[in-house]
Amino acid sequence: MEHKSADVIYGINPVVEALTAGKRRALRIYLSGSRGDRYEDVLRRLARERGVPLSAVPRQELARIASTNDHQGVVGMFVPYPYSDIQSMLAKAAQRGERPFIIALDEVQDPHNTGAIIRTASCLGLHGVLLTKRRSVGISPVVVKASSGATEFIDIAVVANLRSEVESLKAGGLTAVALDMQGKAGFGDVDARAGAVLVVGGEGSGIRRPVIDVCDVVVSIPLSGRPASLNASVSAGIALFEIKSRMK
């Protein structure tokens, strides 16, 4: 039985990570045949421990439920994604005794870029991700899959006015860093001793002018080869690592 109001998560690793994180309740897991590997063993154990029913269905039925053939024989139905807020992100940083580090995606629309950035942010221990309410993919099944389930381990908030939120974070002591190809500063110019918010722009359009105008510093990644550009997720990964290394 399908749950009409539920979120779909597909792929063995995203489903396992979602069950492991426990961020949202699983309603049912659908499997196609037997994988016969350790991933299936872990999946079955987690489902059993959490009391989640498992159903065996044909692969074509999984493709219908997930709206893709890229399901790896596993689809999970979960309650809708529990978005967070900025105050929770700052509180988490304080609880850990860490300086706040947040990434804001300004109208990033490619779900694969969004998922990859969330995965990097989670792996590097960031305290949160901000998405814009308009022209953003949100936490879709494709984003969860592209993040390899990292969406379930990091706080993510949707904001209506990114410029206002960046200004608020600055007022709280964080340095606002814009990542832009036309930026004149380098990462050595970033003072992240009190925390930072990194702003990354959407594909093609970049960071909107009202947002970039309130940032403290606009940095770029020096490139010497061809093509003379990087996609949003690769650029964000480099920038996150550079800024994180300056927060120690």
PyRosetta script that sets phi, psi and omega in degrees:
from pyrosetta import init, pose_from_sequence

init()
pose = pose_from_sequence("MEHKSADVIYGINPVVEALTAGKRRALRIYLSGSRGDRYEDVLRRLARERGVPLSAVPRQELARIASTNDHQGVVGMFVPYPYSDIQSMLAKAAQRGERPFIIALDEVQDPHNTGAIIRTASCLGLHGVLLTKRRSVGISPVVVKASSGATEFIDIAVVANLRSEVESLKAGGLTAVALDMQGKAGFGDVDARAGAVLVVGGEGSGIRRPVIDVCDVVVSIPLSGRPASLNASVSAGIALFEIKSRMK")
pose.set_psi(1, 125.4)
pose.set_omega(1, 179.9)
pose.set_phi(2, -84.6)
pose.set_psi(2, 154.7)
pose.set_omega(2, 178.6)
pose.set_phi(3, -109.2)
pose.set_psi(3, 109.1)
pose.set_omega(3, -171.1)
pose.set_phi(4, -62.0)
pose.set_psi(4, -31.3)
pose.set_omega(4, -176.7)
pose.set_phi(5, -95.2)
pose.set_psi(5, 7.5)
pose.set_omega(5, -175.6)
pose.set_phi(6, -88.2)
pose.set_psi(6, 161.0)
pose.set_omega(6, 173.0)
pose.set_phi(7, -93.1)
pose.set_psi(7, 142.9)
pose.set_omega(7, 177.0)
pose.set_phi(8, -95.0)
pose.set_psi(8, 134.1)
pose.set_omega(8, 169.6)
pose.set_phi(9, -125.2)
pose.set_psi(9, 127.8)
pose.set_omega(9, -178.8)
pose.set_phi(10, -127.1)
pose.set_psi(10, 156.8)
pose.set_omega(10, -176.5)
pose.set_phi(11, 101.5)
pose.set_psi(11, 139.7)
pose.set_omega(11, -173.9)
pose.set_phi(12, -61.7)
pose.set_psi(12, -47.6)
pose.set_omega(12, -176.6)
pose.set_phi(13, -68.4)
pose.set_psi(13, -46.1)
pose.set_omega(13, 177.4)
pose.set_phi(14, -58.5)
pose.set_psi(14, -39.5)
pose.set_omega(14, -179.9)
pose.set_phi(15, -68.8)
pose.set_psi(15, -42.8)
pose.set_omega(15, 177.3)
pose.set_phi(16, -61.1)
pose.set_psi(16, -44.4)
pose.set_omega(16, -179.3)
pose.set_phi(17, -64.7)
pose.set_psi(17, -39.2)
pose.set_omega(17, 178.9)
pose.set_phi(18, -64.1)
pose.set_psi(18, -40.7)
pose.set_omega(18, 176.8)
pose.set_phi(19, -66.7)
pose.set_psi(19, -39.5)
pose.set_omega(19, -179.5)
pose.set_phi(20, -66.0)
pose.set_psi(20, -44.4)
pose.set_omega(20, -176.9)
pose.set_phi(21, -66.4)
pose.set_psi(21, -39.9)
pose.set_omega(21, -178.3)
pose.set_phi(22, 68.1)
pose.set_psi(22, 21.4)
pose.set_omega(22, -178.8)
pose.set_phi(23, -68.5)
pose.set_psi(23, -33.6)
pose.set_omega(23, 176.4)
pose.set_phi(24, -140.7)
pose.set_psi(24, 151.2)
pose.set_omega(24, -172.9)
pose.set_phi(25, -74.6)
pose.set_psi(25, 133.9)
pose.set_omega(25, 175.1)
pose.set_phi(26, -84.4)
pose.set_psi(26, 137.9)
pose.set_omega(26, -178.8)
pose.set_phi(27, -100.9)
pose.set_psi(27, -38.0)
pose.set_omega(27, 179.8)
pose.set_phi(28, -166.5)
pose.set_psi(28, 147.2)
pose.set_omega(28, 175.9)
pose.set_phi(29, -117.1)
pose.set_psi(29, 133.1)
pose.set_omega(29, 177.0)
pose.set_phi(30, -109.1)
pose.set_psi(30, 132.0)
pose.set_omega(30, 179.1)
pose.set_phi(31, -122.9)
pose.set_psi(31, 148.4)
pose.set_omega(31, 175.0)
pose.set_phi(32, -114.6)
pose.set_psi(32, 104.6)
pose.set_omega(32, 179.1)
pose.set_phi(33, 68.2)
pose.set_psi(33, -159.1)
pose.set_omega(33, -178.5)
pose.set_phi(34, -120.8)
pose.set_psi(34, 125.2)
pose.set_omega(34, 177.5)
pose.set_phi(35, -75.5)
pose.set_psi(35, -32.1)
pose.set_omega(35, 179.0)
pose.set_phi(36, 66.8)
pose.set_psi(36, 29.8)
pose.set_omega(36, 179.5)
pose.set_phi(37, -130.1)
pose.set_psi(37, 177.6)
pose.set_omega(37, -176.2)
pose.set_phi(38, -65.3)
pose.set_psi(38, -26.4)
pose.set_omega(38, -179.7)
pose.set_phi(39, -66.3)
pose.set_psi(39, -40.3)
pose.set_omega(39, 177.4)
pose.set_phi(40, -66.7)
pose.set_psi(40, -38.2)
pose.set_omega(40, 177.9)
pose.set_phi(41, -60.6)
pose.set_psi(41, -44.3)
pose.set_omega(41, 179.1)
pose.set_phi(42, -64.9)
pose.set_psi(42, -43.1)
pose.set_omega(42, -179.6)
pose.set_phi(43, -60.8)
pose.set_psi(43, -46.7)
pose.set_omega(43, -179.3)
pose.set_phi(44, -65.4)
pose.set_psi(44, -38.2)
pose.set_omega(44, 179.2)
pose.set_phi(45, -65.2)
pose.set_psi(45, -45.8)
pose.set_omega(45, -179.5)
pose.set_phi(46, -64.1)
pose.set_psi(46, -41.2)
pose.set_omega(46, 178.9)
pose.set_phi(47, -63.5)
pose.set_psi(47, -41.5)
pose.set_omega(47, 179.5)
pose.set_phi(48, -64.4)
pose.set_psi(48, -44.6)
pose.set_omega(48, -179.0)
pose.set_phi(49, -63.3)
pose.set_psi(49, -32.5)
pose.set_omega(49, -176.7)
pose.set_phi(50, -97.8)
pose.set_psi(50, 2.6)
pose.set_omega(50, 177.4)
pose.set_phi(51, 67.8)
pose.set_psi(51, 33.0)
pose.set_omega(51, -178.5)
pose.set_phi(52, -95.5)
pose.set_psi(52, 124.6)
pose.set_omega(52, -180.0)
pose.set_phi(53, -69.4)
pose.set_psi(53, 143.0)
pose.set_omega(53, 176.6)
pose.set_phi(54, -113.0)
pose.set_psi(54, 138.8)
pose.set_omega(54, 178.3)
pose.set_phi(55, -127.3)
pose.set_psi(55, 136.1)
pose.set_omega(55, 175.9)
pose.set_phi(56, -91.6)
pose.set_psi(56, 125.5)
pose.set_omega(56, -179.1)
pose.set_phi(57, -137.4)
pose.set_psi(57, 158.1)
pose.set_omega(57, 177.5)
pose.set_phi(58, -64.9)
pose.set_psi(58, 155.2)
pose.set_omega(58, -178.4)
pose.set_phi(59, -59.7)
pose.set_psi(59, -37.1)
pose.set_omega(59, 179.9)
pose.set_phi(60, -65.7)
pose.set_psi(60, -29.0)
pose.set_omega(60, 176.0)
pose.set_phi(61, -72.1)
pose.set_psi(61, -37.7)
pose.set_omega(61, 174.5)
pose.set_phi(62, -61.3)
pose.set_psi(62, -42.2)
pose.set_omega(62, 179.2)
pose.set_phi(63, -61.8)
pose.set_psi(63, -36.7)
pose.set_omega(63, 178.3)
pose.set_phi(64, -68.0)
pose.set_psi(64, -44.2)
pose.set_omega(64, -178.4)
pose.set_phi(65, -65.5)
pose.set_psi(65, -43.1)
pose.set_omega(65, -176.3)
pose.set_phi(66, -85.9)
pose.set_psi(66, -11.7)
pose.set_omega(66, -176.4)
pose.set_phi(67, 60.6)
pose.set_psi(67, 30.9)
pose.set_omega(67, 178.0)
pose.set_phi(68, -164.0)
pose.set_psi(68, 155.5)
pose.set_omega(68, 173.4)
pose.set_phi(69, -89.4)
pose.set_psi(69, -1.2)
pose.set_omega(69, -175.8)
pose.set_phi(70, -89.8)
pose.set_psi(70, 41.9)
pose.set_omega(70, -173.3)
pose.set_phi(71, -97.2)
pose.set_psi(71, -9.9)
pose.set_omega(71, 178.4)
pose.set_phi(72, 57.0)
pose.set_psi(72, 24.6)
pose.set_omega(72, 177.1)
pose.set_phi(73, 80.7)
pose.set_psi(73, 10.4)
pose.set_omega(73, -177.6)
pose.set_phi(74, -139.9)
pose.set_psi(74, 129.3)
pose.set_omega(74, 174.3)
pose.set_phi(75, -136.8)
pose.set_psi(75, 134.7)
pose.set_omega(75, 177.6)
pose.set_phi(76, -118.5)
pose.set_psi(76, 144.7)
pose.set_omega(76, 173.6)
pose.set_phi(77, -107.0)
pose.set_psi(77, 123.6)
pose.set_omega(77, -176.5)
pose.set_phi(78, -127.5)
pose.set_psi(78, 158.4)
pose.set_omega(78, 174.6)
pose.set_phi(79, -63.5)
pose.set_psi(79, 157.2)
pose.set_omega(79, -176.8)
pose.set_phi(80, -54.5)
pose.set_psi(80, 151.3)
pose.set_omega(80, -174.8)
pose.set_phi(81, -60.6)
pose.set_psi(81, 129.9)
pose.set_omega(81, -179.9)
pose.set_phi(82, -88.2)
pose.set_psi(82, 90.1)
pose.set_omega(82, 179.2)
pose.set_phi(83, -63.5)
pose.set_psi(83, 150.5)
pose.set_omega(83, -177.5)
pose.set_phi(84, -104.0)
pose.set_psi(84, -161.0)
pose.set_omega(84, 175.8)
pose.set_phi(85, -145.6)
pose.set_psi(85, 166.3)
pose.set_omega(85, -173.8)
pose.set_phi(86, -64.6)
pose.set_psi(86, -37.7)
pose.set_omega(86, -179.7)
pose.set_phi(87, -61.9)
pose.set_psi(87, -36.1)
pose.set_omega(87, 177.2)
pose.set_phi(88, -66.2)
pose.set_psi(88, -36.9)
pose.set_omega(88, 177.8)
pose.set_phi(89, -64.0)
pose.set_psi(89, -45.5)
pose.set_omega(89, -179.9)
pose.set_phi(90, -66.1)
pose.set_psi(90, -37.6)
pose.set_omega(90, 178.6)
pose.set_phi(91, -64.9)
pose.set_psi(91, -37.8)
pose.set_omega(91, 179.3)
pose.set_phi(92, -64.8)
pose.set_psi(92, -41.2)
pose.set_omega(92, 177.9)
pose.set_phi(93, -61.4)
pose.set_psi(93, -42.8)
pose.set_omega(93, -179.9)
pose.set_phi(94, -64.4)
pose.set_psi(94, -40.5)
pose.set_omega(94, 179.3)
pose.set_phi(95, -62.6)
pose.set_psi(95, -34.3)
pose.set_omega(95, -179.8)
pose.set_phi(96, -84.1)
pose.set_psi(96, -8.3)
pose.set_omega(96, -176.3)
pose.set_phi(97, 70.0)
pose.set_psi(97, 32.8)
pose.set_omega(97, -177.2)
pose.set_phi(98, -117.7)
pose.set_psi(98, 156.7)
pose.set_omega(98, 173.2)
pose.set_phi(99, -76.3)
pose.set_psi(99, 136.0)
pose.set_omega(99, -175.2)
pose.set_phi(100, -61.9)
pose.set_psi(100, 138.0)
pose.set_omega(100, 175.9)
pose.set_phi(101, -139.1)
pose.set_psi(101, 116.3)
pose.set_omega(101, -174.6)
pose.set_phi(102, -129.9)
pose.set_psi(102, 147.7)
pose.set_omega(102, 172.8)
pose.set_phi(103, -117.2)
pose.set_psi(103, 137.2)
pose.set_omega(103, -180.0)
pose.set_phi(104, -117.2)
pose.set_psi(104, 127.3)
pose.set_omega(104, 179.8)
pose.set_phi(105, -103.3)
pose.set_psi(105, 112.5)
pose.set_omega(105, -176.4)
pose.set_phi(106, -89.6)
pose.set_psi(106, 94.5)
pose.set_omega(106, 177.8)
pose.set_phi(107, 58.2)
pose.set_psi(107, 43.3)
pose.set_omega(107, 172.0)
pose.set_phi(108, -78.6)
pose.set_psi(108, 119.9)
pose.set_omega(108, -171.7)
pose.set_phi(109, -106.4)
pose.set_psi(109, -17.3)
pose.set_omega(109, -179.5)
pose.set_phi(110, -78.3)
pose.set_psi(110, 117.8)
pose.set_omega(110, -177.7)
pose.set_phi(111, -64.2)
pose.set_psi(111, -28.3)
pose.set_omega(111, 179.0)
pose.set_phi(112, -72.1)
pose.set_psi(112, -39.0)
pose.set_omega(112, 174.1)
pose.set_phi(113, -63.9)
pose.set_psi(113, -47.2)
pose.set_omega(113, -179.3)
pose.set_phi(114, -59.0)
pose.set_psi(114, -46.8)
pose.set_omega(114, -180.0)
pose.set_phi(115, -63.4)
pose.set_psi(115, -42.3)
pose.set_omega(115, -179.7)
pose.set_phi(116, -65.1)
pose.set_psi(116, -39.4)
pose.set_omega(116, 178.7)
pose.set_phi(117, -65.7)
pose.set_psi(117, -42.9)
pose.set_omega(117, 178.2)
pose.set_phi(118, -61.6)
pose.set_psi(118, -40.3)
pose.set_omega(118, 178.9)
pose.set_phi(119, -61.6)
pose.set_psi(119, -46.2)
pose.set_omega(119, 179.1)
pose.set_phi(120, -63.6)
pose.set_psi(120, -44.1)
pose.set_omega(120, -179.7)
pose.set_phi(121, -59.8)
pose.set_psi(121, -42.7)
pose.set_omega(121, 179.8)
pose.set_phi(122, -67.1)
pose.set_psi(122, -44.0)
pose.set_omega(122, -179.7)
pose.set_phi(123, -61.9)
pose.set_psi(123, -33.0)
pose.set_omega(123, -178.7)
pose.set_phi(124, -87.3)
pose.set_psi(124, 0.8)
pose.set_omega(124, 175.2)
pose.set_phi(125, 80.2)
pose.set_psi(125, 25.4)
pose.set_omega(125, 176.7)
pose.set_phi(126, -65.0)
pose.set_psi(126, 160.9)
pose.set_omega(126, -176.0)
pose.set_phi(127, -94.8)
pose.set_psi(127, -10.2)
pose.set_omega(127, 178.1)
pose.set_phi(128, 177.0)
pose.set_psi(128, 164.4)
pose.set_omega(128, 178.2)
pose.set_phi(129, -128.1)
pose.set_psi(129, 133.0)
pose.set_omega(129, 176.0)
pose.set_phi(130, -106.6)
pose.set_psi(130, 132.1)
pose.set_omega(130, 174.6)
pose.set_phi(131, -117.9)
pose.set_psi(131, 147.2)
pose.set_omega(131, 177.3)
pose.set_phi(132, -80.1)
pose.set_psi(132, 147.4)
pose.set_omega(132, -179.7)
pose.set_phi(133, -67.6)
pose.set_psi(133, -37.6)
pose.set_omega(133, 179.0)
pose.set_phi(134, -96.9)
pose.set_psi(134, 145.0)
pose.set_omega(134, 173.5)
pose.set_phi(135, 54.2)
pose.set_psi(135, 45.7)
pose.set_omega(135, 176.6)
pose.set_phi(136, -137.3)
pose.set_psi(136, 145.3)
pose.set_omega(136, -176.8)
pose.set_phi(137, -76.3)
pose.set_psi(137, -18.6)
pose.set_omega(137, -175.0)
pose.set_phi(138, 67.9)
pose.set_psi(138, -170.0)
pose.set_omega(138, -178.7)
pose.set_phi(139, -92.4)
pose.set_psi(139, 82.7)
pose.set_omega(139, 179.7)
pose.set_phi(140, -89.4)
pose.set_psi(140, 168.0)
pose.set_omega(140, 176.0)
pose.set_phi(141, -56.5)
pose.set_psi(141, -35.7)
pose.set_omega(141, 179.2)
pose.set_phi(142, -68.0)
pose.set_psi(142, -40.0)
pose.set_omega(142, 177.9)
pose.set_phi(143, -63.0)
pose.set_psi(143, -44.6)
pose.set_omega(143, 179.3)
pose.set_phi(144, -60.7)
pose.set_psi(144, -44.0)
pose.set_omega(144, 179.6)
pose.set_phi(145, -64.5)
pose.set_psi(145, -44.4)
pose.set_omega(145, -179.4)
pose.set_phi(146, -65.2)
pose.set_psi(146, -27.3)
pose.set_omega(146, 179.2)
pose.set_phi(147, -84.7)
pose.set_psi(147, -3.6)
pose.set_omega(147, -175.6)
pose.set_phi(148, 57.7)
pose.set_psi(148, 32.1)
pose.set_omega(148, 178.1)
pose.set_phi(149, 88.3)
pose.set_psi(149, 3.6)
pose.set_omega(149, -178.7)
pose.set_phi(150, -64.9)
pose.set_psi(150, -22.6)
pose.set_omega(150, 177.4)
pose.set_phi(151, -56.1)
pose.set_psi(151, -25.4)
pose.set_omega(151, -175.7)
pose.set_phi(152, -83.9)
pose.set_psi(152, -4.6)
pose.set_omega(152, -175.5)
pose.set_phi(153, -117.6)
pose.set_psi(153, -2.9)
pose.set_omega(153, -177.1)
pose.set_phi(154, -130.7)
pose.set_psi(154, 146.9)
pose.set_omega(154, 178.0)
pose.set_phi(155, -72.8)
pose.set_psi(155, 133.1)
pose.set_omega(155, 179.5)
pose.set_phi(156, -130.7)
pose.set_psi(156, 130.4)
pose.set_omega(156, -179.8)
pose.set_phi(157, -124.3)
pose.set_psi(157, 148.6)
pose.set_omega(157, 174.5)
pose.set_phi(158, -107.4)
pose.set_psi(158, 126.6)
pose.set_omega(158, -176.0)
pose.set_phi(159, -119.8)
pose.set_psi(159, 144.7)
pose.set_omega(159, -178.6)
pose.set_phi(160, -83.5)
pose.set_psi(160, -30.9)
pose.set_omega(160, -176.7)
pose.set_phi(161, -132.2)
pose.set_psi(161, 93.0)
pose.set_omega(161, -175.3)
pose.set_phi(162, -65.3)
pose.set_psi(162, -38.1)
pose.set_omega(162, 179.2)
pose.set_phi(163, -57.1)
pose.set_psi(163, -46.4)
pose.set_omega(163, -178.9)
pose.set_phi(164, -63.6)
pose.set_psi(164, -39.9)
pose.set_omega(164, -179.2)
pose.set_phi(165, -68.0)
pose.set_psi(165, -38.4)
pose.set_omega(165, 177.2)
pose.set_phi(166, -64.4)
pose.set_psi(166, -42.1)
pose.set_omega(166, 178.0)
pose.set_phi(167, -61.9)
pose.set_psi(167, -39.1)
pose.set_omega(167, 179.2)
pose.set_phi(168, -65.5)
pose.set_psi(168, -41.2)
pose.set_omega(168, 178.3)
pose.set_phi(169, -65.8)
pose.set_psi(169, -38.3)
pose.set_omega(169, 176.1)
pose.set_phi(170, -62.1)
pose.set_psi(170, -41.9)
pose.set_omega(170, 179.5)
pose.set_phi(171, -62.5)
pose.set_psi(171, -26.2)
pose.set_omega(171, 178.0)
pose.set_phi(172, -85.4)
pose.set_psi(172, 3.6)
pose.set_omega(172, 175.3)
pose.set_phi(173, 106.2)
pose.set_psi(173, -6.7)
pose.set_omega(173, -178.9)
pose.set_phi(174, -78.0)
pose.set_psi(174, 147.1)
pose.set_omega(174, 173.9)
pose.set_phi(175, -88.2)
pose.set_psi(175, 127.1)
pose.set_omega(175, 180.0)
pose.set_phi(176, -93.0)
pose.set_psi(176, 117.4)
pose.set_omega(176, -176.7)
pose.set_phi(177, -113.4)
pose.set_psi(177, 122.0)
pose.set_omega(177, 176.2)
pose.set_phi(178, -97.9)
pose.set_psi(178, 135.2)
pose.set_omega(178, 176.9)
pose.set_phi(179, -104.1)
pose.set_psi(179, 114.0)
pose.set_omega(179, -174.7)
pose.set_phi(180, -147.8)
pose.set_psi(180, 140.9)
pose.set_omega(180, -178.0)
pose.set_phi(181, -60.0)
pose.set_psi(181, -26.5)
pose.set_omega(181, -178.5)
pose.set_phi(182, -91.8)
pose.set_psi(182, 3.7)
pose.set_omega(182, -178.9)
pose.set_phi(183, -62.4)
pose.set_psi(183, 142.6)
pose.set_omega(183, -177.6)
pose.set_phi(184, -97.7)
pose.set_psi(184, -13.0)
pose.set_omega(184, -176.5)
pose.set_phi(185, -96.9)
pose.set_psi(185, 161.5)
pose.set_omega(185, 174.5)
pose.set_phi(186, -111.0)
pose.set_psi(186, 175.3)
pose.set_omega(186, -177.9)
pose.set_phi(187, -68.7)
pose.set_psi(187, -21.5)
pose.set_omega(187, 175.4)
pose.set_phi(188, -67.1)
pose.set_psi(188, -15.5)
pose.set_omega(188, 179.0)
pose.set_phi(189, -89.1)
pose.set_psi(189, -1.6)
pose.set_omega(189, -176.8)
pose.set_phi(190, -89.8)
pose.set_psi(190, 123.4)
pose.set_omega(190, 175.3)
pose.set_phi(191, -102.2)
pose.set_psi(191, 99.8)
pose.set_omega(191, -176.9)
pose.set_phi(192, -108.3)
pose.set_psi(192, 22.7)
pose.set_omega(192, -175.1)
pose.set_phi(193, -64.5)
pose.set_psi(193, -25.5)
pose.set_omega(193, 178.7)
pose.set_phi(194, -104.1)
pose.set_psi(194, 5.1)
pose.set_omega(194, -178.2)
pose.set_phi(195, 114.7)
pose.set_psi(195, 166.4)
pose.set_omega(195, -176.4)
pose.set_phi(196, -152.0)
pose.set_psi(196, 154.0)
pose.set_omega(196, 168.2)
pose.set_phi(197, -124.3)
pose.set_psi(197, 121.4)
pose.set_omega(197, 178.6)
pose.set_phi(198, -97.0)
pose.set_psi(198, 129.0)
pose.set_omega(198, 179.5)
pose.set_phi(199, -107.7)
pose.set_psi(199, 126.6)
pose.set_omega(199, 179.0)
pose.set_phi(200, -119.9)
pose.set_psi(200, 134.0)
pose.set_omega(200, -176.2)
pose.set_phi(201, -89.1)
pose.set_psi(201, 168.4)
pose.set_omega(201, -179.6)
pose.set_phi(202, -73.8)
pose.set_psi(202, 166.0)
pose.set_omega(202, -178.5)
pose.set_phi(203, -62.4)
pose.set_psi(203, 125.4)
pose.set_omega(203, 177.1)
pose.set_phi(204, 84.9)
pose.set_psi(204, -55.2)
pose.set_omega(204, -174.3)
pose.set_phi(205, -81.8)
pose.set_psi(205, -25.6)
pose.set_omega(205, -178.0)
pose.set_phi(206, 72.2)
pose.set_psi(206, -163.6)
pose.set_omega(206, 180.0)
pose.set_phi(207, -76.2)
pose.set_psi(207, 134.3)
pose.set_omega(207, 178.3)
pose.set_phi(208, -64.6)
pose.set_psi(208, 145.6)
pose.set_omega(208, -175.6)
pose.set_phi(209, -56.0)
pose.set_psi(209, -45.0)
pose.set_omega(209, 179.7)
pose.set_phi(210, -60.3)
pose.set_psi(210, -28.3)
pose.set_omega(210, -179.8)
pose.set_phi(211, -80.9)
pose.set_psi(211, -46.4)
pose.set_omega(211, -177.4)
pose.set_phi(212, -65.2)
pose.set_psi(212, -28.7)
pose.set_omega(212, -178.4)
pose.set_phi(213, -66.7)
pose.set_psi(213, -24.0)
pose.set_omega(213, -178.6)
pose.set_phi(214, -95.9)
pose.set_psi(214, -0.6)
pose.set_omega(214, 179.5)
pose.set_phi(215, -77.9)
pose.set_psi(215, 149.7)
pose.set_omega(215, -177.8)
pose.set_phi(216, -74.6)
pose.set_psi(216, -34.4)
pose.set_omega(216, -176.0)
pose.set_phi(217, -148.9)
pose.set_psi(217, 142.1)
pose.set_omega(217, 179.1)
pose.set_phi(218, -114.6)
pose.set_psi(218, 112.9)
pose.set_omega(218, -176.4)
pose.set_phi(219, -107.9)
pose.set_psi(219, 156.6)
pose.set_omega(219, 174.0)
pose.set_phi(220, -133.1)
pose.set_psi(220, 161.1)
pose.set_omega(220, 178.0)
pose.set_phi(221, -99.0)
pose.set_psi(221, 119.1)
pose.set_omega(221, -178.5)
pose.set_phi(222, -67.3)
pose.set_psi(222, 128.1)
pose.set_omega(222, 179.8)
pose.set_phi(223, -121.1)
pose.set_psi(223, 142.7)
pose.set_omega(223, -179.2)
pose.set_phi(224, -125.2)
pose.set_psi(224, -6.6)
pose.set_omega(224, -179.1)
pose.set_phi(225, -111.9)
pose.set_psi(225, -169.5)
pose.set_omega(225, 178.4)
pose.set_phi(226, -120.6)
pose.set_psi(226, 145.0)
pose.set_omega(226, -2.7)
pose.set_phi(227, -69.9)
pose.set_psi(227, 156.6)
pose.set_omega(227, -173.6)
pose.set_phi(228, -88.4)
pose.set_psi(228, 45.5)
pose.set_omega(228, 177.8)
pose.set_phi(229, -160.7)
pose.set_psi(229, 157.3)
pose.set_omega(229, 176.8)
pose.set_phi(230, -123.7)
pose.set_psi(230, 152.7)
pose.set_omega(230, 176.5)
pose.set_phi(231, -75.7)
pose.set_psi(231, 170.2)
pose.set_omega(231, -172.0)
pose.set_phi(232, -60.6)
pose.set_psi(232, -39.7)
pose.set_omega(232, -175.4)
pose.set_phi(233, -72.4)
pose.set_psi(233, -37.6)
pose.set_omega(233, 178.0)
pose.set_phi(234, -68.2)
pose.set_psi(234, -45.0)
pose.set_omega(234, 178.3)
pose.set_phi(235, -59.6)
pose.set_psi(235, -44.4)
pose.set_omega(235, -179.6)
pose.set_phi(236, -62.9)
pose.set_psi(236, -40.6)
pose.set_omega(236, 179.9)
pose.set_phi(237, -61.2)
pose.set_psi(237, -44.3)
pose.set_omega(237, 178.2)
pose.set_phi(238, -62.4)
pose.set_psi(238, -46.9)
pose.set_omega(238, -177.2)
pose.set_phi(239, -64.9)
pose.set_psi(239, -41.3)
pose.set_omega(239, 179.5)
pose.set_phi(240, -62.0)
pose.set_psi(240, -43.2)
pose.set_omega(240, 179.5)
pose.set_phi(241, -64.2)
pose.set_psi(241, -44.2)
pose.set_omega(241, -178.5)
pose.set_phi(242, -62.0)
pose.set_psi(242, -45.5)
pose.set_omega(242, -178.3)
pose.set_phi(243, -69.5)
pose.set_psi(243, -41.6)
pose.set_omega(243, 179.6)
pose.set_phi(244, -58.8)
pose.set_psi(244, -39.4)
pose.set_omega(244, -178.9)
pose.set_phi(245, -66.6)
pose.set_psi(245, -19.9)
pose.set_omega(245, 179.6)
pose.set_phi(246, -94.8)
pose.set_psi(246, 3.7)
pose.set_omega(246, 179.6)
pose.set_phi(247, -100.3)
pose.set_psi(247, -1.4)
pose.set_omega(247, -178.2)
pose.set_phi(248, -77.5)
pose.dump_pdb("model.pdb")
